[in-house]
């Protein structure tokens, strides 16, 4: 009996420990899921369009977002100070002749000006599709969920605007409950799915770039319903996009001088940046530079005063680079080089347009060669515009930008030569070309 006492005691101890362990596990299992940051003060409804309501929980983020209403400053080749690009570069009137961008084409302002800017632009008319609101309002996620994107897009701009009263805001990028970065634009989700990608599997750092693709991309309006579509089915490089449009025989307009079926590029920042750029390959996200982390006392947060890193390079560049002054100078050198190359491309395009127009009026012009010249004009201008419409003057991917512009210049000169040949004037080409 005396020998069995230790066994009994051991058994009791084991049972007590087992019960304690089970109780601990049950307690842990019944605790609410951990959350990032502080506990929210108020509950925010999913797809809440009014960013002011998010401000109660996220005052620093909202306070910095508000700054986008007044952050109008110009950099050497961009920024957020509104100015007329047509006045800045009159050649654009020739390049976009016959299209709305030859009427008015301005530099965009900060996010909180998105609604004002789109409603005041002279390109909007009574036939404008509601699709033009797609990247301009935090009302959109709720409207897409309620209407479906097809109905949203086919609704006239004037009618849809009655349901839109908020500029770009929190709901465009965040889940209201978890604050996770999410894809809200159905067109982006469809484009990723076409490539076999599921954004829900992306890391948070990857999403800090992908959410920007809700808006900062090339797109077009498909069909009579003006259905918002990203031309990514074949890939996101400029040649893939060009091939996609060619296969569809799609055009935005016919150039009145050259007769070419043209494509207007939008703002393909995402496509250029992700095309193997140095920063992208290093794992840098759009937000690292355009929404750098900052501090308010002990609080660290991502600034939502989205703007050019050149306007405050220390937090934007200094997080990775020790010599910020050198970095800024280097950016200037790169952008100057891209601008000079783009300038040469524009000259080649204008020359091509003028030559095609003159040749088309010549008696006995070879229509086959003339059509080849028009096709070359389309391809050249598409590539030039891919860089011109992209808002970094090539810095997002300098090597790719220069490659694309070199190709555009070559195609434009080929178009000019082909037009000379169509008119039967091979001798004139020597005097016309530099």
Secondary structure, 3 states (H helix, E strand, C coil): CHHHHHHHHHHHHHHHHHHHHHHHHHHHHCCCCCCCCCCCCCCCCCCCCCHHHHCCCCHHHHHHHHHHHCCCCECCCCECCCCEHHHHCCHHHHHCCCCHHHCCCECCCCHHHHHHHHHHCCCCCCCCEHHHHCCCCCCHHHHHHHHCHHHHHHCEHHHHHHHCCCCCCHHHCECCCCCCECCCCHHHHHHHHHCCCCHHHCCHHHHHHHHHHHCCCCCEEECCCCEEECCCCCCCCHHHHHHHHHHHCCCCEECCCCCCEECCCCCCHHHHHCCCCHHHHCCCCHHHHHCCEEEECCEEEECCCCCCHHHCHHHHHHCCCCCHHHHHHHHHHHHHHHHHHHHHHHHHHHHHHHHHHHHHCCCCCCHHHHHHHHHHHHHHHHHHHHHHCCCCCCHHHHHHHHHHHHHHHHHHHHHHHHHHHHCCCCCHHHHHCC
